[in-house]
Amino acid sequence: MNEPQTDISLLIEGCKRNERKAQEALYRHFYPFAAAIALRYVKSNDDMADVVSLAFIKLFKALTTFDTKRGTFHAWFKTIVIHEALDHLKAQSKFTSNQEVADAEEISVDNTALDRMSTGEIMHMIQKLPPATHAVFVLYVMEGYNHREIAQQLNISEGTSKWHLSEARKSLKQQIEQNKT
């Protein structure tokens, strides 16, 4: 993604004309970007490959609607990948938990335990979360969505979103504490 914007623009224009070489070049260029996003949501490389493949299909079908005046290509494609990953999670699990948390307790973790852990270990712990809890955690913590936005995307209440975030924090705290022993 270090190529000049003009090269990406040329690829996009080629893709709009259904040029195979341009489509392949765009795919090769953005595959790592899409895979990294998808792996935040799904638990296996097979699921990630499914999400990325479907995201690229949607990208190529909708490319004529992309408008540089409304945002960057990266942001537009990132949104497609996130929505595809969420659709994948919704198909595999239920997001119908009616549990809500009135006053979420603040969860604190010993920072020295976190300092001793690699990013891979932390991501592995996040991957262990139940699908709905995992999705809420990633959307809130990694993507920066608020509970209202998460509730709309996942078709749940804001309270349910808050409950899932609280559960994620509790679970991760337990895993971190177990890891430091």
SVG drawing of the C-alpha trace seen along z (x, -y; Angstrom):
<svg xmlns="http://www.w3.org/2000/svg" viewBox="-33 -15 41 38">
<polyline fill="none" stroke="black" stroke-width="0.4" points="0.0,0.0 3.0,-2.2 2.4,-2.7 1.5,-6.2 -2.2,-7.0 -2.2,-7.5 -1.2,-3.8 -4.1,-2.7 -6.4,-5.1 -5.3,-3.5 -5.9,0.0 -9.4,-1.1 -10.2,-2.6 -8.9,0.6 -11.1,2.7 -14.1,0.6 -13.5,1.5 -13.3,5.2 -9.7,5.6 -8.4,8.8 -4.9,7.7 -6.0,4.6 -8.3,6.8 -5.5,9.2 -3.1,6.4 -5.7,4.8 -6.4,8.1 -2.7,8.9 -2.1,5.4 -5.0,5.3 -5.1,9.0 -2.8,8.5 -4.8,5.5 -8.1,7.3 -6.7,10.5 -5.4,8.5 -8.8,6.9 -10.7,10.2 -8.5,12.0 -9.6,9.5 -13.1,11.0 -12.8,14.7 -10.9,17.5 -9.4,19.5 -7.4,18.9 -10.1,20.7 -12.8,18.4 -10.5,15.4 -10.0,16.6 -13.8,16.9 -14.4,13.4 -11.7,11.9 -12.9,13.7 -16.5,12.5 -15.3,9.0 -13.4,8.8 -16.4,10.1 -18.5,7.3 -15.7,4.8 -15.5,5.6 -19.3,5.6 -19.7,2.2 -16.5,0.5 -18.5,-1.7 -20.1,-3.3 -16.8,-4.2 -16.5,-8.0 -13.2,-9.6 -15.1,-12.7 -16.7,-10.6 -13.6,-9.0 -10.5,-7.0 -10.4,-3.6 -8.8,-2.1 -11.6,-3.2 -14.3,-2.1 -12.7,1.3 -12.1,1.7 -15.8,1.1 -16.7,3.8 -14.3,6.3 -15.7,5.5 -19.3,5.9 -18.4,9.2 -16.7,10.5 -19.7,9.5 -22.1,11.2 -19.9,14.3 -20.1,14.2 -23.8,13.6 -24.3,16.6 -22.3,18.8 -23.7,17.5 -26.6,15.7 -26.4,12.1 -29.6,12.2 -28.3,12.1 -30.7,10.0 -28.4,9.7 -27.5,6.2 -25.2,4.6 -26.5,1.6 -23.2,0.4 -20.3,2.1 -17.6,2.7 -14.2,1.3 -11.8,4.2 -8.1,3.6 -5.2,5.7 -1.6,5.8 0.4,4.0 3.5,6.0 1.7,9.1 0.8,7.4 4.3,6.2 5.6,9.8 3.1,10.9 3.5,10.8 0.9,9.2 0.3,12.7 -0.5,14.1 -2.9,11.2 -4.6,11.7 -4.9,15.5 -6.7,14.6 -9.1,12.3 -9.7,15.1 -10.9,17.4 -13.8,15.1 -17.3,16.3 -18.2,15.0 -20.6,12.2 -18.4,11.0 -15.4,11.2 -17.1,9.1 -18.2,6.4 -14.7,6.3 -13.0,5.9 -15.5,3.3 -15.2,1.2 -11.5,1.5 -9.8,2.0 -12.1,0.3 -13.3,-2.5 -17.0,-2.1 -19.3,-3.3 -22.0,-1.1 -24.8,-2.7 -23.0,-2.0 -22.2,1.6 -25.8,2.2 -26.9,1.0 -24.4,3.1 -25.1,6.3 -28.8,5.7 -28.6,5.8 -29.4,3.3 -26.7,0.9 -27.0,2.6 -26.2,5.9 -23.2,4.4 -22.0,3.1 -22.6,6.5 -20.5,8.2 -17.7,5.7 -17.8,6.2 -17.7,10.0 -14.8,9.7 -12.9,7.7 -13.6,10.2 -12.6,13.1 -9.4,11.4 -8.5,10.4 -8.9,14.1 -6.8,15.3 -4.0,12.7 -4.0,13.6 -3.7,17.3 -0.9,16.6 1.2,14.8 1.5,17.8"/>
</svg>
